[in-house]
Amino acid sequence: MTYVDGFVLAVKKDKLDAYKALTEIAGPVWKEHGALNYVECAGEDVPYGQVTSFPRAVNATDDEVVIFSWIVHASRQARDVTNAKVMADPRIAASMKDMPFDGKRLIFGGFETIFEA
């Protein structure tokens, strides 16, 4: 079964184009180094919940959009190899100099796939 890295973050609406530009660099780099799939989604129907929600999780404000993304790998081991190569890639280092989001509010984690259809 595959292994998935998942991410939730908030991006200021006026920085969404800069974030998209970052993803246009990052996605191909991850795939070049072994990722099977790379997906970035901007929240469209993401209500602020009473107790929990995507916006609450990242303390999103009215002028921000929630980003939900994931990267699919063949396995946890393949993910570790891919991520090491990506972090050493100068294209990623250059693109991360001026991050268009607050990294302190980034939620991320690695997930073992338990079912896939």
N, C-alpha and C positions, 0 to 999 in steps of 0.2 A: 504494500500500500504506500501511497505517497505521503510526504511530510509537507506541512503548510506553515509558513510564517505569516502571521496576521498582524494588522496594524489599524489603529484608529487614532486620528488626530484632527485638530482644528486648524483651518487656514483662513486668514482674513480674506474677505471677498475681493478686496482690491489687490490681493497677492495671488489670486487663483491662477492667473496666467503665468506667473513666475513658477508656481508649483507645477503646473502642467509642463512647462519647459524642463524642469528638473526630472519629471517622470519620463519625458521623451529621451533623456540621456540615460537614466537609471534602468529603465525596462530592457532596452537592448543589451546593456552591459550585463545585467543579471542573466539574461538568456544566453548571451555569448559564453558566459562562464559556467553554464550548466542548468540554470533554472528551466523547468518545463513550461511554466506559465507565469505571467506577471500582470496583475490587474489593479487598476486604480479607479475608485468610484467616488463621485461627489454626491453628498446627501441631497436628496430632492424631497423625499417624504420621510423626514426624520424628526418626529415630535419630541419636544422636551418633556420627559416623563415626570410624574409626581415623585417617584422614588428612584428609579433607574432609567437610563436611556443612553444612547450614544452621545448626545450633546452633554448630558450631565457627566458622563465618564471623562470627558476632556475639558470640562468647564467652558464649553462653547458659548460665545456671546452672540448677540443679534447680528453683528457684522462679520460673523464667521460661518464657514460651511464645514460640515463634518466630512472627513475623508475616511473611507473604509477601503483597505487594500489587502492584497494577499499575494504571496509568491509560492508557487508549487514546486516541490523538489521530488526527486525519485525516492529519497530516503533521508533520514536524519543525517547520516554520514555524508551523503551527497550534498546536503544543505550546508554542512560545516565546511566542506571543501569549497563550494561555490562562494559562500560568504567571505571566506578568507581571500579568495581571488578578487572578489568585488572590492573589498576594503583596501586592497593593495593597488587597485586600478587607478591611475592618475585622473581619468575622466570623472570618477566619483569624487575623489578628493577635491578637484577643482569646482565641481558643481555644488559642493557642500559648504563652500566658504561663506555664502550669504543665504542661509536657510530661510525659506519663505513661511516658516511656521515655528512655534515655540516647542522645541524638543522636550521641554520639561513636562509637557502635557501629552506626549506621545505614549500610547499604550501599545505594547507589542508582546508577542509570545510565539513559541513554536508548538505546533499541534500535530500529533500522530493521527493520521486518518483512520477512522474506525469503520466507515462505510462510504462507499462511492457508487453512484448509479450512472 
